[in-house]
Amino acid sequence: MDTNKMHPIIKWVEYRLPIFSFIDHSLGSQYPTPKNLNYWWNFGSLLGLVLVIMIISGITLSMHYTAHVDLAFNSVERIMRDVNYGWLIRYIHMNGASMFFIAVYVHIFRGLYFGSFKAPREILWMIGIFILLAMMASAFMGYVLVWGQMSFWGATVITNLFSAIPLFGDSIVTLLWGGFSVDNPTLNRFFSLHYLFPFVIVGLVVLHIWALHVHGSNNPTGIDVKSDQDTASFHPYFTTKDLFGMGLFMTFFMFFVFYAPNFFGEPDNYIPADAMVTPPHIVPEWYFLPYYAILRAFTGDFLVYQVISLGGFLMDAKLAGVLAMFASILLLLFLPWLDGSKVRSCRFRPIMAMAFWVFFLDCLVLGYIGGKPADGIFIPIGQFATFYYFAHLLLIVPLVSRLERPKSLPESINASVLKAAE
Amino acid sequence: MSDTATPEQGAQVDDKSKRDFLFVSTAAVGTVGTAMAAWPFIDQMNPAADTLALSTTEVDLGPIEVGQSITVVWRGKPVFIRHRTATEIKDAASVKNADLIDPQSDSDRVQKPEWLVMVGICTHLGCIPAGQKAGEKKGDFGGWFCPCHGSHYDVSGRIRKGPAPRNLSIPSYSFLDDTKVKIG
């Protein structure tokens, strides 16, 4: 930033706190960005937007919400019926959670396809996984606050996952509950933590962007920036493109808010929580369905369980299911090393590209199975899809990435752009 | 301070072991102190005194007919009380331990064979199994069936099929007289 051209006040501030040059280097004309980024790269800024929307709508909702088992459900209904624009703010917050997960899953699969997780962006990727975990915890606790039937029974099932831990399991569950079942102390602490977690996410996002700015964005070719010809300044080129993407995404978001606000929800959650009646079919929110399918796949006769537990010797099926569910996300932390290819982008790795799409399909199948009752044909399909999920990460990726001979890479980002323009 | 032995200017003092000891012991005391200070902030999450105080429930068994079940609330959880029929008692007793996932004989699960008292919470992930009311699905073993993830329990509340690892748990209870029971 040229200090001579600055307004005297800006100059005065800049001398004491160089915030203007900081912004310019982060999001402005001094941040060189690969010029070939496609629309899949819009989802990072979209996630930032959704995070801000969730924090603003969440703080305003909390001004009307009451975290007590006798009052919580009715206070939400009061927001819907009596509070000025309460219905709008709640529907934004409720659908915002779904938008958050849609955007984050696109963002993650984009990283998988174009190899954004590979060196030197391993830590950037790992921070992203922790952001996903924090998002999941926030979403789960927020869903409980409504105190409907799905809130209550979802909370019961999820907190009971910890009872699978050997020796300390039951004490940990009692500690989480603050009682002998999900009850008022549980609701209170979930409210407190649900308010805290978004700010933890903000902190992680700062680290995520910091790590991103060290080596800059990956790009569809996956090759490194070699000269100024490969880049364009972030402002105005990518600020404009991000704003355009935000316009489209907000249209999609607001369609659900105004025309189908309960599309992603479960009707059972409009029934007040009842500790004495379990709904006949408990399903988590859509964004948790694949993990739920993995959890349920582990029954005593599942072959994968028989193998990893040495025929039931090491652990029971319940613990195996819980471990597998956590492993399905935590394994992604090791992906930069499981994938041994020197080439990042699947554009130049045709076999890996195919494996990627099969894996994507497998995640959709898991999501579908997670929403179905656990009987009949759904059980073996879920078990096979679970097996394939881990086979992809632990067998296919390590082998294909090391054995496949990639196609020849373009000379530079600039060369690939010019070639595409021909 | 005149009688303090001072080393000559520039001489090396060999106090490495003393300094190591001070360093390690200071760090150890600091760590233990921090852990002790953290404990109240963890333990505050455990059940409070008023929660613990609500720990017993008394139930009148008089109105429960043979073959009928009722559900009572104890510590915020459902407790199933079933007045079992003679056939059910015979069925439950005739099962061999070898056929069970969590081997336990029926006589270890009841104080009086006609009264089955147990916590109605599936040992898998905490749902309430169906089978208390007539017309509800009772599972393949005629006892209870958990709709969440498909666990089947028999007429003694023992896990027979599905993902649950343990039998439905038995709360501590005592008969105050022939028709009154105190749970907890």
Boltz contact constraints between the chains, C-beta under 6 A:
constraints:
  - contact:
      token1: [A, 156]
      token2: [B, 126]
      max_distance: 6.0
  - contact:
      token1: [A, 157]
      token2: [B, 125]
      max_distance: 6.0
  - contact:
      token1: [A, 160]
      token2: [B, 125]
      max_distance: 6.0
  - contact:
      token1: [A, 160]
      token2: [B, 126]
      max_distance: 6.0
  - contact:
      token1: [A, 175]
      token2: [B, 45]
      max_distance: 6.0
  - contact:
      token1: [A, 175]
      token2: [B, 46]
      max_distance: 6.0
  - contact:
      token1: [A, 178]
      token2: [B, 45]
      max_distance: 6.0
  - contact:
      token1: [A, 178]
      token2: [B, 47]
      max_distance: 6.0
  - contact:
      token1: [A, 179]
      token2: [B, 47]
      max_distance: 6.0
  - contact:
      token1: [A, 179]
      token2: [B, 51]
      max_distance: 6.0
  - contact:
      token1: [A, 180]
      token2: [B, 75]
      max_distance: 6.0
  - contact:
      token1: [A, 180]
      token2: [B, 76]
      max_distance: 6.0
  - contact:
      token1: [A, 181]
      token2: [B, 76]
      max_distance: 6.0
  - contact:
      token1: [A, 181]
      token2: [B, 77]
      max_distance: 6.0
  - contact:
      token1: [A, 183]
      token2: [B, 76]
      max_distance: 6.0
  - contact:
      token1: [A, 276]
      token2: [B, 78]
      max_distance: 6.0
  - contact:
      token1: [A, 278]
      token2: [B, 127]
      max_distance: 6.0
  - contact:
      token1: [A, 278]
      token2: [B, 128]
      max_distance: 6.0
  - contact:
      token1: [A, 280]
      token2: [B, 147]
      max_distance: 6.0
  - contact:
      token1: [A, 282]
      token2: [B, 148]
      max_distance: 6.0
  - contact:
      token1: [A, 296]
      token2: [B, 149]
      max_distance: 6.0
  - contact:
      token1: [A, 299]
      token2: [B, 163]
      max_distance: 6.0
  - contact:
      token1: [A, 316]
      token2: [B, 165]
      max_distance: 6.0
  - contact:
      token1: [A, 317]
      token2: [B, 163]
      max_distance: 6.0
  - contact:
      token1: [A, 318]
      token2: [B, 124]
      max_distance: 6.0
  - contact:
      token1: [A, 318]
      token2: [B, 163]
      max_distance: 6.0
  - contact:
      token1: [A, 318]
      token2: [B, 165]
      max_distance: 6.0
  - contact:
      token1: [A, 374]
      token2: [B, 149]
      max_distance: 6.0
  - contact:
      token1: [A, 374]
      token2: [B, 150]
      max_distance: 6.0
